[in-house]
Amino acid sequence: MLTNRAKFSIGNIVKHKHFDFRGVIYDVDFEFNNSEEWYKSIPKKIRPKKDQPFYHLLADNDEVTYEAYVSEQNLEIDNSKKPIKHPLIDEIFTRKKGKGYFKPSN
């Protein structure tokens, strides 16, 4: 049995390696758990394998906020220390400290 371990944790601020957005992780799937249609919409040259952790993000860029679903291989820690500007931050997390966000369960 293959057991995936998540490299990132809930509350980590990350950025996408190929697209211009950042986000805070609010949930983790230890393997792909989305639709086949969504998966095939990812450009083939950067389409990730399904057998790795995928992260749910409250994401932002300079123009919009949204929720994103991103594979581990396409993320890296964002060290900018800038807050994420998403309207749901205060509903999920209680505070920001240093490089991450915290909620009662983490």
N, C-alpha and C positions, 0 to 999 in steps of 0.2 A: 504494500500500500504506500503510495506516494504522499508525503506530508509536506505541504508548503508552509513556509514561514514568511511572515511579512517583514520586509526590510524597514518599512515606515510604520508609525503609530498614529492613532487618532490624536488630533491636535497638531501634528507636524505641518509646517508650511512648506509646500513643495512647488516646483515649477516644471512645466512640460519641456522635454528636451527638443521637440520639433516645432511646437506652436507657441505663440507669445501669450501665455497666461500662467497665472499662479493660483494656488488655492490652499485651503486648509482641509485636511482629511477628517471626515466625520464618520466614515464606516469603511470596513474592509471585507471583500469577498476573497477567500483563499484560492479560488479559481474562478474563471469566467462565469458570469451569471447574468447575461443580458441576451437580447435577441440575436438571431443569426443575421437578420437584416442590418442591425446596428454594426455587427462585427464586419460584415462585407462592405460596409460604407467606408471603412478605414482604408486609405491607400495601401495597395498590396506591398509596396516596398518598406512600409513602416508598420504593417499589420503585426501585432504581437501574437505570440503563442497563447493559447487559452489556459494552459496549465501553470499559471503563475498568479500571484495576488493581483487583484484589481481594486482600485480605491475610488470611493465616492468623495468628491470634493465640492466645497463651496468655492467657486472660482471667480476670478475677476481679471480683467485686463484694463487698458486705458479707456475703453468704451462701454463695456457692459459687465453685468454680473450674471452668473448662471450656475447650474450644477453640472459637473463633469464626471465621467467614468473613465478611468485611465489605468492602463497596465503598469505594473511596477517597473518594467524595463524602460518606460517612457517618462519616468519621473526622476527628479533629483531634488535634494534639499535646497530650499531658497534661503540664502543667508543674508538677504537684504534688511531684515528686521522691520520692514514696512508692514503695517497691518493689512489684513484682507478687508476689502470694502464690499461686504456682502450683507444684504438686509437680514439674513437668517443667523448671522454670527451670534447675536445675543440670545437667540432662542435655543441654540444648541450648546454654546460654551458660556462659562461664567466669567472668564477673564483671560487676558493675554499676559504671558510672562516670558520675557526673553524672546526665544525663537519659536514659541508655540502657543497654542490655546489650550485651556483646561476646562473640563466639565466634571461634575461630581464623581463620575465613574472612572476617571483616569487621573 
